[in-house]
Amino acid sequence: MKTDAFALRHIGPEESDLQHMLKTIGVDSIEQLIYETLPDDIRLKAPLNLDPEMTEYEYLKHITLLGSKNKMFKTYIGLGYNQAIVPAVIQRNVFENPGWYTAYTPYQAEIAQGRLEAILNFQTMVIELTGMEIANASLLDEGTAAAEAMALLFDVRTREQKKANVCKFFVSEEILPQTLSVLQTRSTPIGVELVIGNHENFDFSDEFFGAILQYPGKFGQVNDYTPFIAKAAENNIKVAVAADILSLAKLTPPGEMGAAVVLGTTQRFGIPLGYGGPHAAYFATKEEYKRSMPGRIIGVTVDTNGNRALRMALQTREQHIKRDKATSNICTAQVLLSVMASMYAVYHGPRGLRYIANKVHASAVTLANTLAKLGFEQTNTAFFDTIVIKADAKKIREIAEANEVNFFYPNENSVSISLNETIGFADLNKVVSIFAAAKELATITISELSETNHFPESLIRTSTFLQHEVFNKYHSETALMRYIKMLERKDLALNHSMISLGSCTMKLNAAAEMLPLSSPSWNSIHPFAPLDQAKGYQKMLSKLEEYLNEITGFAATTLQPNSGAQGEYAGLMVIQAYHESRGDHHRNIALIPASAHGTNPASAAMAGMKVVVTKTLENGNIDVEDLREKAILHKDNLSCVMITYPSTHGVYESAIKEITKIVHDNGGQVYMDGANMNAQVGLTNPATIGADVCHLNLHKTFAIPHGGGGPGVGPICVAPQLAPFLPTNPVVPTGGENAITAISAAPWGSALVCLISYGYIKMLGAEGLKSATEHAILNANYIKEKLSGHYDTLYSGEMGRAAHEMILECRPFKQKGIEVTDIAKRLMDYGFHAPTVSFPVAGTLMIEPTESENLEELDRFCDAMISIRKEIEAASIEDSNNVLKNSPHTLAMLTTENWDFPYSREQAAFPLDYIAENKFWPSVRRADDAFGDRNLVCSCAPIEAYMES
């Protein structure tokens, strides 16, 4: 037993289990299983060329040494990113806690009530600080949130505006540069024309449907936008405001000015800088726009017993329903980070947030006043935390960097300084000394802070916020620690049992991969810090790109997209840029199989493409002849095909190379969705099957945890002809020589969590990665055979094998009155999260065990499914009062004096012996989605106020 081999710890089945598993499957070896599963013509002929694998101990030494190459200067760059203090109680109990970071998106509400409450707190925090009516459960970053605001305002244009094709969108020149770049990327494909200018000179023409303002502006200027918003409203122009959330504890919120949308980032609410992410964006709007709001909304409803319950609301907005009619492709959010931000607000409460905001503002005022005494002019007429000093930027920069301090330099005669909650007197005095040295003057020592506000009295916030009890009772560490633990106990995560969600790859997120995220040398670097201060990051990121190139067989990679759906969009935009570079502006047709994930057609529509759906055969494969027919029909305008491989049905389609050749022969490019990449690594790759671009879900295949619905990272890897078009960033240039504008706000997206995937590849190495893929296939086929005779597998390969996942047929159970949802809820009583329900086929379950689950856990899951199958047989359509229809069973049900069910309490809660050893209790009965959508409540208001009479 090679105890220092990471693969031994990551891969679940032990050597001694293999013969039993292989015998169950009916093969003599893993190699035979792979031969019977994967078409031979796409097998890699050589092993991956990667660095030798490291032990966990070697890796942690390596990453510590690499981190030491990052220079931790005191940074006042700002531009939407500010150093924050992560309260230790939140770092230890949320950020570093697998009970929080290994949970899945809360589609199964009954086993996610803790996370749902934390996100509801987040929404309440956003609603009250912004002065708006409704908020969602976080987006990806401020730049993409601004793009979503633009799309929402475009979608909710008046009938007259749509008829007149009103398409101009005003962008204030005060907007953050990275936000502008994302807006430029996202506007053109959907037919929006950006007009950038000074808001004071805007003419409010009827050619405009909307506008976006920055509050405070990119260099700190605070403006009262009330007159602008009022005049815009008179002209049917709706206004979005990108606002600094901390400033809203002190400044009049945009909602009170009349804004239609308020958005921004919650990074400064206790989230590490992390070289740009992940950070939870926020998005708030008016109730009337709720059906157009992107992302996820957490709502209050009731359960079967009429008790308060939470769940994801308005689910018909999801892309798998609207598909190419969706206005957004948001799939991953930043839930883990929104939980942290909400806990920051819970911990500090309204008085604490006011104290922090007052301290930051007082520090900025004091610094400005002190520098004025040295003869430096400050140019902002009103500000919150950022001042702009007239000075010789080159001279100041030399002295500042020699003192390990970073400012931002808008031009050669200006220095921008953004202050934050970490600032103390020593920091302020160091800044003053830098400016004094530039003039060769004696420095001035600051020993107290000014209490004067440096903005108009009309902008002083007078309204209250965060009055709900949750923000006013957990201010001691003991209290918050227990509150976090109480919520954690309501959630089923990977630290309790297997989460076998098909297409979601809920594998081990190893502690050795996670530990470096807590290191200041990695999590405290500003994304716009000079590159020579981020040498550790640059080495890690470039090496990760190199590894991903090798794994996919492609030529270049961008890590910028911060979700899988963003990766889809980035891939399509790069394809379009390629076509346009060749004069093929007319190529706008995307062929998409009917079985594709809903984000595929949504992303294509956002990229300005017209979706043409191709058929699938009865065996689940792409209908090659239908695809050929449509490719030829649209050959003059064909842009691309979007495929998932192995297919969404869990099969390696043998015609894949024929499919990619058809598309290439008709002038298109091949986009491969990387959702199922865990079945390719080391065995085949996208380049081999004929793809030109693929996105990778680093939060699936490459071990970044799902975090309850995010963070995600969705880099794209591309063939040589597409490499020149990879996206750039306006502050720190990235990408190719003909780069498209930004996909997300930070140059390298959510760089901090890329450390996890880097560690995953470093410690597994080429053989470990291949073995992980083989064991994922082994585990899936073991479950398939164990359940054979109890459940039918809907699709399989030509030799009867599944890939890394399979779809179980559950529709015949309707004859017994049992729906697939009943099986999903009953699994909770057995201590398991449901597999993927009704995707890609309604009435089915899609199961993916991953390579990390051991034989004991696989058997437990199979035993649960077989036991449920027996319960289905015992059910009848005439009598719905059965153990499946009444599931899940809560502790409250089991402990009531009266038991009015025709089965025992033991059968309800402990149907198999193993359950008693580690019982997980759902905290509510089934959530009533319909009631919640009819009575939409998305904040912490008491449910009694909304009950039906």
Secondary structure as the mmCIF struct_conf table of DSSP 4:
data_model
#
loop_
_struct_conf.conf_type_id
_struct_conf.id
_struct_conf.beg_label_comp_id
_struct_conf.beg_label_asym_id
_struct_conf.beg_label_seq_id
_struct_conf.end_label_comp_id
_struct_conf.end_label_asym_id
_struct_conf.end_label_seq_id
TURN_TY1_P TURN_TY1_P1 THR A 3 ASP A 4
HELX_RH_AL_P HELX_RH_AL_P1 PHE A 6 HIS A 10
BEND BEND1 ILE A 11 ILE A 11
BEND BEND2 PRO A 13 PRO A 13
HELX_RH_3T_P HELX_RH_3T_P1 GLU A 15 ASP A 17
HELX_RH_AL_P HELX_RH_AL_P2 LEU A 18 ILE A 25
TURN_TY1_P TURN_TY1_P2 GLY A 26 GLY A 26
BEND BEND3 ASP A 28 SER A 29
HELX_RH_AL_P HELX_RH_AL_P3 ILE A 30 THR A 37
BEND BEND4 LEU A 38 LEU A 38
HELX_RH_3T_P HELX_RH_3T_P2 ASP A 40 ILE A 42
BEND BEND5 ARG A 43 ARG A 43
BEND BEND6 LYS A 45 ALA A 46
HELX_LH_PP_P HELX_LH_PP_P1 ASP A 51 GLU A 53
HELX_RH_AL_P HELX_RH_AL_P4 GLU A 56 GLY A 67
TURN_TY1_P TURN_TY1_P3 SER A 68 LYS A 69
STRN STRN1 ASN A 70 ASN A 70
STRN STRN2 LYS A 74 THR A 75
STRN STRN3 GLY A 78 GLY A 78
TURN_TY1_P TURN_TY1_P4 LEU A 79 GLY A 80
STRN STRN4 TYR A 81 TYR A 81
HELX_RH_AL_P HELX_RH_AL_P5 ALA A 88 ILE A 90
HELX_RH_PI_P HELX_RH_PI_P1 GLN A 91 PHE A 95
TURN_TY1_P TURN_TY1_P5 GLU A 96 GLU A 96
HELX_RH_AL_P HELX_RH_AL_P6 PRO A 98 TYR A 101
TURN_TY1_P TURN_TY1_P6 THR A 102 THR A 102
HELX_LH_PP_P HELX_LH_PP_P2 ALA A 103 THR A 105
TURN_TY1_P TURN_TY1_P7 PRO A 106 TYR A 107
BEND BEND7 GLN A 108 GLN A 108
HELX_RH_3T_P HELX_RH_3T_P3 ALA A 109 ILE A 111
STRN STRN5 ALA A 112 ALA A 112
HELX_RH_AL_P HELX_RH_AL_P7 GLN A 113 THR A 130
TURN_TY1_P TURN_TY1_P8 GLY A 131 GLY A 131
BEND BEND8 GLU A 133 GLU A 133
STRN STRN6 ILE A 134 ALA A 135
BEND BEND9 ALA A 137 ALA A 137
STRN STRN7 LEU A 139 LEU A 139
BEND BEND10 LEU A 140 LEU A 140
HELX_RH_AL_P HELX_RH_AL_P8 GLU A 142 ASP A 155
TURN_TY1_P TURN_TY1_P9 VAL A 156 VAL A 156
HELX_RH_AL_P HELX_RH_AL_P9 ARG A 159 LYS A 163
TURN_TY1_P TURN_TY1_P10 ALA A 164 ASN A 165
STRN STRN8 LYS A 168 SER A 172
TURN_TY1_P TURN_TY1_P11 GLU A 173 GLU A 174
BEND BEND11 ILE A 175 ILE A 175
HELX_RH_AL_P HELX_RH_AL_P10 PRO A 177 ILE A 190
TURN_TY1_P TURN_TY1_P12 GLY A 191 GLY A 191
STRN STRN9 GLU A 193 GLY A 197
HELX_RH_3T_P HELX_RH_3T_P4 HIS A 199 ASN A 201
TURN_TY1_P TURN_TY1_P13 ASP A 206 GLU A 207
STRN STRN10 PHE A 208 TYR A 215
BEND BEND12 PRO A 216 PRO A 216
TURN_TY1_P TURN_TY1_P14 LYS A 218 PHE A 219
BEND BEND13 GLY A 220 GLY A 220
STRN STRN11 GLN A 221 GLN A 221
HELX_RH_AL_P HELX_RH_AL_P11 THR A 226 GLU A 234
TURN_TY1_P TURN_TY1_P15 ASN A 235 ASN A 236
STRN STRN12 LYS A 238 ALA A 243
TURN_TY1_P TURN_TY1_P16 ILE A 245 LEU A 246
HELX_RH_3T_P HELX_RH_3T_P5 SER A 247 ALA A 249
TURN_TY1_P TURN_TY1_P17 LYS A 250 LYS A 250
STRN STRN13 LEU A 251 LEU A 251
HELX_LH_PP_P HELX_LH_PP_P3 THR A 252 PRO A 253
HELX_RH_AL_P HELX_RH_AL_P12 PRO A 254 MET A 257
TURN_TY1_P TURN_TY1_P18 GLY A 258 GLY A 258
BEND BEND14 ALA A 260 ALA A 260
STRN STRN14 VAL A 261 THR A 265
TURN_TY1_P TURN_TY1_P19 GLN A 267 GLY A 270
HELX_RH_3T_P HELX_RH_3T_P6 GLY A 274 GLY A 276
STRN STRN15 ALA A 281 THR A 285
HELX_RH_3T_P HELX_RH_3T_P7 GLU A 287 SER A 292
BEND BEND15 GLY A 295 GLY A 295
STRN STRN16 ILE A 298 VAL A 302
STRN STRN17 ASP A 303 ASP A 303
TURN_TY1_P TURN_TY1_P20 THR A 304 ASN A 305
BEND BEND16 GLY A 306 GLY A 306
STRN STRN18 ARG A 308 MET A 312
HELX_RH_3T_P HELX_RH_3T_P8 GLN A 315 ARG A 317
BEND BEND17 GLU A 318 GLU A 318
HELX_RH_AL_P HELX_RH_AL_P13 GLN A 319 LYS A 322
HELX_RH_3T_P HELX_RH_3T_P9 ARG A 323 LYS A 325
BEND BEND18 THR A 327 THR A 327
HELX_RH_AL_P HELX_RH_AL_P14 VAL A 335 LYS A 373
TURN_TY1_P TURN_TY1_P21 LEU A 374 GLY A 375
STRN STRN19 GLN A 378 GLN A 378
BEND BEND19 THR A 381 ALA A 382
STRN STRN20 PHE A 383 PHE A 383
BEND BEND20 PHE A 384 ASP A 385
STRN STRN21 THR A 386 LYS A 390
BEND BEND21 ALA A 391 ALA A 391
HELX_RH_AL_P HELX_RH_AL_P15 ALA A 393 ALA A 402
TURN_TY1_P TURN_TY1_P22 ASN A 403 GLU A 404
STRN STRN22 VAL A 405 ASN A 406
STRN STRN23 PHE A 408 ASN A 411
TURN_TY1_P TURN_TY1_P23 GLU A 412 ASN A 413
STRN STRN24 SER A 414 SER A 418
TURN_TY1_P TURN_TY1_P24 GLU A 421 THR A 422
HELX_RH_AL_P HELX_RH_AL_P16 PHE A 425 ALA A 438
TURN_TY1_P TURN_TY1_P25 LYS A 439 GLU A 440
BEND BEND22 GLU A 448 GLU A 448
BEND BEND23 HIS A 454 PHE A 455
HELX_RH_3T_P HELX_RH_3T_P10 GLU A 457 LEU A 459
STRN STRN25 ILE A 460 ILE A 460
BEND BEND24 SER A 463 SER A 463
BEND BEND25 HIS A 468 HIS A 468
HELX_RH_3T_P HELX_RH_3T_P11 GLU A 469 PHE A 471
BEND BEND26 ASN A 472 LYS A 473
BEND BEND27 SER A 476 SER A 476
HELX_RH_AL_P HELX_RH_AL_P17 GLU A 477 GLU A 488
TURN_TY1_P TURN_TY1_P26 ARG A 489 LYS A 490
STRN STRN26 ASP A 491 ASP A 491
TURN_TY1_P TURN_TY1_P27 LEU A 494 HIS A 496
BEND BEND28 SER A 497 SER A 497
STRN STRN27 ILE A 499 ILE A 499
STRN STRN28 LEU A 501 LEU A 501
TURN_TY1_P TURN_TY1_P28 GLY A 502 CYS A 504
HELX_RH_AL_P HELX_RH_AL_P18 ALA A 511 MET A 514
HELX_RH_3T_P HELX_RH_3T_P12 LEU A 515 SER A 518
HELX_RH_AL_P HELX_RH_AL_P19 PRO A 520 ASN A 523
TURN_TY1_P TURN_TY1_P29 SER A 524 SER A 524
TURN_TY1_P TURN_TY1_P30 PRO A 527 PHE A 528
BEND BEND29 ALA A 529 ALA A 529
HELX_RH_3T_P HELX_RH_3T_P13 LEU A 531 GLN A 533
STRN STRN29 ALA A 534 ALA A 534
HELX_RH_AL_P HELX_RH_AL_P20 LYS A 535 THR A 552
TURN_TY1_P TURN_TY1_P31 GLY A 553 GLY A 553
BEND BEND30 ALA A 555 ALA A 555
STRN STRN30 ALA A 556 THR A 558
BEND BEND31 SER A 563 SER A 563
HELX_RH_AL_P HELX_RH_AL_P21 GLY A 564 SER A 581
TURN_TY1_P TURN_TY1_P32 ARG A 582 GLY A 583
TURN_TY1_P TURN_TY1_P33 HIS A 585 HIS A 586
STRN STRN31 ILE A 589 PRO A 593
TURN_TY1_P TURN_TY1_P34 ALA A 594 SER A 595
BEND BEND32 ALA A 596 ALA A 596
TURN_TY1_P TURN_TY1_P35 GLY A 598 GLY A 598
HELX_RH_AL_P HELX_RH_AL_P22 THR A 599 MET A 606
TURN_TY1_P TURN_TY1_P36 ALA A 607 GLY A 608
HELX_LH_PP_P HELX_LH_PP_P4 MET A 609 MET A 609
STRN STRN32 LYS A 610 THR A 614
STRN STRN33 THR A 616 THR A 616
TURN_TY1_P TURN_TY1_P37 GLU A 618 ASN A 619
BEND BEND33 GLY A 620 ASN A 621
STRN STRN34 ILE A 622 ILE A 622
HELX_RH_AL_P HELX_RH_AL_P23 VAL A 624 LEU A 633
TURN_TY1_P TURN_TY1_P38 HIS A 634 ASN A 637
STRN STRN35 LEU A 638 THR A 644
BEND BEND34 TYR A 645 PRO A 646
TURN_TY1_P TURN_TY1_P39 THR A 648 HIS A 649
BEND BEND35 GLY A 650 GLY A 650
TURN_TY1_P TURN_TY1_P40 SER A 654 ALA A 655
HELX_RH_AL_P HELX_RH_AL_P24 ILE A 656 ASP A 665
TURN_TY1_P TURN_TY1_P41 ASN A 666 GLY A 667
STRN STRN36 GLN A 669 ASP A 673
HELX_RH_3T_P HELX_RH_3T_P14 GLY A 674 ALA A 679
TURN_TY1_P TURN_TY1_P42 GLN A 680 LEU A 683
HELX_RH_AL_P HELX_RH_AL_P25 PRO A 686 ILE A 689
TURN_TY1_P TURN_TY1_P43 GLY A 690 GLY A 690
BEND BEND36 ASP A 692 ASP A 692
STRN STRN37 VAL A 693 HIS A 695
TURN_TY1_P TURN_TY1_P44 LEU A 698 PHE A 702
TURN_TY1_P TURN_TY1_P45 GLY A 707 GLY A 709
STRN STRN38 ILE A 716 VAL A 718
HELX_RH_3T_P HELX_RH_3T_P15 PRO A 720 PHE A 725
BEND BEND37 PRO A 730 VAL A 732
BEND BEND38 GLY A 735 GLY A 735
TURN_TY1_P TURN_TY1_P46 GLU A 737 ASN A 738
BEND BEND39 ILE A 743 ALA A 746
TURN_TY1_P TURN_TY1_P47 PRO A 747 TRP A 748
BEND BEND40 GLY A 749 SER A 750
HELX_RH_AL_P HELX_RH_AL_P26 ALA A 751 LYS A 786
TURN_TY1_P TURN_TY1_P48 LEU A 787 HIS A 790
BEND BEND41 TYR A 791 TYR A 791
STRN STRN39 THR A 793 THR A 793
BEND BEND42 LEU A 794 LEU A 794
TURN_TY1_P TURN_TY1_P49 GLU A 798 MET A 799
BEND BEND43 GLY A 800 GLY A 800
BEND BEND44 HIS A 804 HIS A 804
STRN STRN40 MET A 806 GLU A 809
HELX_RH_3T_P HELX_RH_3T_P16 ARG A 811 LYS A 816
TURN_TY1_P TURN_TY1_P50 GLY A 817 GLY A 817
HELX_RH_AL_P HELX_RH_AL_P27 VAL A 820 ASP A 829
TURN_TY1_P TURN_TY1_P51 TYR A 830 GLY A 831
STRN STRN41 HIS A 833 HIS A 833
STRN STRN42 THR A 836 VAL A 837
BEND BEND45 SER A 838 SER A 838
BEND BEND46 PRO A 840 VAL A 841
TURN_TY1_P TURN_TY1_P52 ALA A 842 GLY A 843
STRN STRN43 THR A 844 ILE A 847
TURN_TY1_P TURN_TY1_P53 GLU A 851 SER A 852
HELX_RH_AL_P HELX_RH_AL_P28 LEU A 855 ALA A 874
STRN STRN44 SER A 876 SER A 876
TURN_TY1_P TURN_TY1_P54 ILE A 877 GLU A 878
STRN STRN45 ASP A 879 ASP A 879
BEND BEND47 ASN A 882 ASN A 882
TURN_TY1_P TURN_TY1_P55 VAL A 883 ASN A 886
HELX_LH_PP_P HELX_LH_PP_P5 SER A 887 SER A 887
BEND BEND48 PRO A 888 PRO A 888
HELX_LH_PP_P HELX_LH_PP_P6 HIS A 889 THR A 890
HELX_RH_AL_P HELX_RH_AL_P29 LEU A 891 LEU A 894
TURN_TY1_P TURN_TY1_P56 THR A 895 THR A 895
BEND BEND49 THR A 896 GLU A 897
BEND BEND50 PHE A 901 TYR A 903
HELX_RH_AL_P HELX_RH_AL_P30 ARG A 905 ALA A 909
BEND BEND51 PRO A 911 LEU A 912
HELX_RH_3T_P HELX_RH_3T_P17 ASP A 913 ASN A 918
BEND BEND52 SER A 923 ARG A 925
STRN STRN46 ALA A 927 ALA A 927
HELX_RH_AL_P HELX_RH_AL_P31 ASP A 929 ARG A 934
TURN_TY1_P TURN_TY1_P57 ASN A 935 ASN A 935
BEND BEND53 SER A 939 CYS A 940
HELX_RH_3T_P HELX_RH_3T_P18 ILE A 943 TYR A 946
#
